[in-house]
Amino acid sequence: MKSIIPIAAAVGAVCTASQTSAALVPTGAGTASITSPAVYDSLNPQPNGLLIINFDGSVNKTTVPGLSAQLTLTFLGWSGSSYYFSYSLLNNSTISSRVSGFAFDTSPVDAISGTAEGTFKGLTVDANYPNGVKSVDLCLSNDNGQGCSGPGGVSNVVGANPGTGTFALLFSGSPAPTLLNFSNFHVRYQEVVATVGNSGTGNFESFTPLPEPGTWGMMLLGFAGIGAAVRRKSTEQVRQLT
């Protein structure tokens, strides 16, 4: 059974992690909250909850079939007056397009500033989002100094290659708030083909459910069973050869 030990250990670790109380969780249709956040470890950041957010796509407020995106936000904890996150923004459209950033609101307090790294390294607070969305609390884009409404830069996401990175939100006072709500999620599309006007917006469509702890347990048993079956087959083949 030695052959299944690494698999069992790996899945067991994931199972244990999934049972840990996540701070960032969905709370409704298009809303999420952070409660009881963990302390941020800059040397070894650990996930403290994540959201997988699915977006539709529209141009001139008209839905465009095949235009879609998916944003994964991972909360990494808080330190002092700041909250820390990582992001992965995937353009999973079936039509040619580009995703040039994302935005959301926070409450009951707004960030006073922030920093970002990676594909979308421009972070703007109290921003005006294009294509009829109007005001948002903050946005990330590769803005070249032009904010959320800028055309973006060469590093924006095309096709199935996700844009990844990290960002930090700074709040007034210390420590940072122990409750933070999220809503009004959006992404921006550019270079959308076959439309009147090539710039559009994606609105929240759904959260992708995350596996429950029991599901991870089922996966662990499944991997163990597969490993045992493979080992039995290998043993039988060796016996036939000898």
C-alpha positions as CSV (number, residue, x, y, z in Angstrom):
1,M,0.0,0.0,0.0
2,K,3.0,2.3,0.0
3,S,2.1,3.5,-3.5
4,I,-1.1,5.2,-2.2
5,I,0.5,6.9,0.8
6,P,1.5,10.1,-1.0
7,I,-1.9,10.4,-2.6
8,A,-3.7,9.8,0.7
9,A,-1.5,12.3,2.5
10,A,-2.0,15.0,-0.1
11,V,-5.8,14.6,-0.2
12,G,-5.9,14.3,3.6
13,A,-4.1,17.6,3.9
14,V,-6.7,19.2,1.6
15,C,-9.5,17.7,3.6
16,T,-8.1,19.1,6.8
17,A,-7.7,22.5,5.2
18,S,-11.3,22.5,3.9
19,Q,-12.6,21.9,7.5
20,T,-10.8,25.0,8.8
21,S,-13.2,27.8,9.2
22,A,-12.9,30.0,6.1
23,A,-13.2,33.7,6.7
24,L,-14.3,34.7,3.2
25,V,-17.6,33.0,2.2
26,P,-20.6,33.8,-0.1
27,T,-23.6,35.2,1.8
28,G,-26.1,35.6,-1.0
29,A,-26.6,36.3,-4.7
30,G,-23.5,38.3,-5.6
31,T,-22.5,39.1,-2.0
32,A,-19.8,37.7,0.3
33,S,-18.3,38.5,3.6
34,I,-15.1,38.2,5.6
35,T,-15.6,37.5,9.4
36,S,-13.0,36.5,12.0
37,P,-10.0,36.9,9.6
38,A,-6.8,35.1,10.2
39,V,-3.5,37.0,10.6
40,Y,-1.5,37.4,7.4
41,D,1.8,35.6,7.2
42,S,4.0,37.4,4.7
43,L,6.6,34.6,4.6
44,N,4.1,31.8,4.1
45,P,0.6,33.2,3.0
46,Q,-2.2,30.7,3.6
47,P,-5.7,30.7,2.1
48,N,-8.3,31.9,4.5
49,G,-11.3,31.4,2.2
50,L,-11.9,31.9,-1.5
51,L,-14.6,32.9,-4.0
52,I,-15.0,31.6,-7.5
53,I,-17.1,34.2,-9.3
54,N,-18.7,33.7,-12.7
55,F,-19.6,36.6,-15.0
56,D,-21.8,37.0,-18.1
57,G,-20.9,39.5,-20.8
58,S,-22.7,42.4,-22.5
59,V,-21.9,45.2,-24.9
60,N,-24.1,48.4,-24.9
61,K,-26.2,46.7,-22.2
62,T,-27.0,43.8,-24.6
63,T,-26.1,40.3,-23.6
64,V,-23.5,38.8,-25.9
65,P,-23.6,34.9,-26.1
66,G,-20.3,33.3,-25.5
67,L,-18.8,36.3,-23.6
68,S,-17.9,35.2,-20.1
69,A,-15.2,35.3,-17.4
70,Q,-14.3,33.7,-14.1
71,L,-12.6,35.4,-11.1
72,T,-11.0,33.5,-8.2
73,L,-10.4,35.7,-5.2
74,T,-8.4,34.2,-2.3
75,F,-8.3,35.9,1.1
76,L,-4.8,35.6,2.7
77,G,-5.4,37.4,6.0
78,W,-5.0,40.8,7.6
79,S,-2.1,42.7,9.2
80,G,-2.3,46.1,10.8
81,S,-4.7,48.1,8.7
82,S,-4.5,46.0,5.5
83,Y,-6.3,43.0,4.0
84,Y,-4.4,40.8,1.6
85,F,-5.6,38.8,-1.4
86,S,-4.5,36.9,-4.4
87,Y,-6.5,36.8,-7.7
88,S,-6.8,34.7,-10.9
89,L,-9.0,36.1,-13.7
90,L,-9.8,33.8,-16.5
91,N,-11.3,34.8,-19.8
92,N,-13.3,31.6,-20.7
93,S,-15.3,33.2,-23.5
94,T,-16.0,31.2,-26.6
95,I,-15.7,34.3,-28.8
96,S,-12.6,36.4,-29.4
97,S,-12.3,39.0,-26.6
98,R,-10.0,40.4,-23.9
99,V,-10.5,40.8,-20.2
100,S,-8.9,44.0,-18.9
101,G,-9.7,44.1,-15.2
102,F,-12.3,43.6,-12.4
103,A,-14.1,45.6,-9.8
104,F,-16.2,45.3,-6.6
105,D,-17.7,47.2,-3.7
106,T,-16.9,46.8,0.0
107,S,-18.9,47.7,3.1
108,P,-19.5,48.8,5.8
109,V,-16.1,50.6,5.2
110,D,-14.3,51.5,2.0
111,A,-10.6,51.1,1.4
112,I,-8.7,54.3,1.4
113,S,-5.9,53.0,-0.9
114,G,-4.3,49.8,-2.0
115,T,-1.5,48.2,-4.0
116,A,-1.5,45.5,-6.6
117,E,1.0,43.2,-8.4
118,G,0.8,40.8,-11.3
119,T,-1.3,41.1,-14.5
120,F,-3.5,43.8,-13.1
121,K,-1.2,46.1,-11.1
122,G,-3.2,49.2,-11.2
123,L,-5.6,49.6,-8.2
124,T,-8.0,52.5,-8.1
125,V,-10.4,53.4,-5.2
126,D,-13.7,55.3,-5.6
127,A,-13.6,54.7,-9.3
128,N,-15.9,55.2,-12.3
129,Y,-16.4,52.0,-14.1
130,P,-17.2,52.1,-17.8
131,N,-20.1,50.8,-19.9
132,G,-22.8,52.0,-17.7
133,V,-21.7,50.5,-14.4
134,K,-20.6,53.9,-13.0
135,S,-19.3,54.1,-9.5
136,V,-17.4,51.2,-7.8
137,D,-15.4,51.2,-4.6
138,L,-12.3,49.8,-6.3
139,C,-11.0,48.3,-9.5
140,L,-7.9,46.5,-10.7
141,S,-6.7,46.9,-14.2
142,N,-3.5,47.2,-16.2
143,D,-4.4,50.9,-16.4
144,N,-1.3,52.7,-17.7
145,G,-2.3,55.5,-15.4
146,Q,-5.8,55.8,-16.8
147,G,-7.8,54.0,-14.1
148,C,-10.7,51.6,-14.7
149,S,-11.8,53.3,-17.9
150,G,-8.4,53.1,-19.5
151,P,-7.7,50.8,-22.5
152,G,-5.4,48.6,-20.5
153,G,-2.0,47.3,-21.4
154,V,-0.3,44.5,-23.2
155,S,-0.5,42.1,-20.2
156,N,-4.2,41.8,-20.2
157,V,-5.9,38.4,-20.4
158,V,-6.5,36.8,-23.8
159,G,-8.1,33.4,-24.3
160,A,-7.6,30.6,-21.7
161,N,-4.5,32.2,-20.0
162,P,-5.5,33.6,-16.6
163,G,-4.2,36.9,-15.3
164,T,-2.8,36.3,-11.8
165,G,-1.4,38.4,-9.0
166,T,-2.0,39.8,-5.5
167,F,-3.4,43.0,-4.0
168,A,-3.7,44.6,-0.6
169,L,-6.5,46.9,0.6
170,L,-5.6,49.6,3.2
171,F,-8.3,50.8,5.6
172,S,-8.2,53.7,8.0
173,G,-7.4,52.9,11.6
174,S,-5.7,49.8,13.1
175,P,-6.5,47.0,13.2
176,A,-8.4,46.5,10.0
177,P,-12.1,45.9,10.3
178,T,-13.1,42.3,11.5
179,L,-16.2,42.4,9.2
180,L,-16.0,43.2,5.5
181,N,-18.7,42.7,2.9
182,F,-18.3,42.4,-0.9
183,S,-20.8,43.1,-3.6
184,N,-21.3,44.6,-7.1
185,F,-18.7,42.4,-8.8
186,H,-17.8,43.3,-12.4
187,V,-15.2,42.6,-15.1
188,R,-14.4,44.6,-18.2
189,Y,-14.1,43.2,-21.8
190,Q,-12.4,44.8,-24.7
191,E,-11.7,43.8,-28.3
192,V,-15.0,41.9,-28.4
193,V,-15.6,40.7,-32.0
194,A,-18.8,40.8,-34.0
195,T,-20.5,43.5,-31.8
196,V,-21.5,47.1,-32.2
197,G,-18.8,48.7,-30.0
198,N,-16.0,46.4,-28.9
199,S,-16.0,47.2,-25.1
200,G,-18.3,45.5,-22.7
201,T,-18.9,44.6,-19.1
202,G,-19.5,41.3,-17.2
203,N,-21.9,41.3,-14.3
204,F,-22.1,38.7,-11.5
205,E,-23.8,35.5,-12.7
206,S,-23.1,32.9,-10.0
207,F,-20.6,31.6,-7.4
208,T,-19.0,28.2,-8.1
209,P,-19.8,26.0,-5.1
210,L,-16.7,24.7,-3.3
211,P,-16.4,21.0,-2.2
212,E,-17.8,20.3,1.3
213,P,-15.5,18.5,3.8
214,G,-17.5,15.3,3.3
215,T,-16.7,15.5,-0.4
216,W,-13.0,15.6,0.3
217,G,-13.4,12.6,2.4
218,M,-15.1,10.7,-0.4
219,M,-12.3,11.8,-2.7
220,L,-9.7,10.4,-0.2
221,L,-11.4,7.0,-0.2
222,G,-11.7,7.0,-4.0
223,F,-8.0,7.8,-4.4
224,A,-7.1,5.1,-1.9
225,G,-9.2,2.5,-3.8
226,I,-7.7,3.5,-7.1
227,G,-4.2,3.1,-5.7
228,A,-4.9,-0.3,-4.2
229,A,-6.4,-1.5,-7.5
230,V,-3.3,-0.3,-9.4
231,R,-1.0,-2.0,-6.9
232,R,-2.9,-5.3,-7.2
233,K,-2.8,-5.2,-11.0
234,S,1.0,-4.5,-10.9
235,T,1.5,-7.4,-8.5
236,E,-0.4,-9.8,-10.8
237,Q,1.5,-8.7,-13.8
238,V,4.8,-9.4,-12.0
239,R,3.6,-12.9,-11.0
240,Q,2.7,-13.7,-14.6
241,L,6.1,-12.7,-15.8
242,T,7.9,-14.8,-13.2
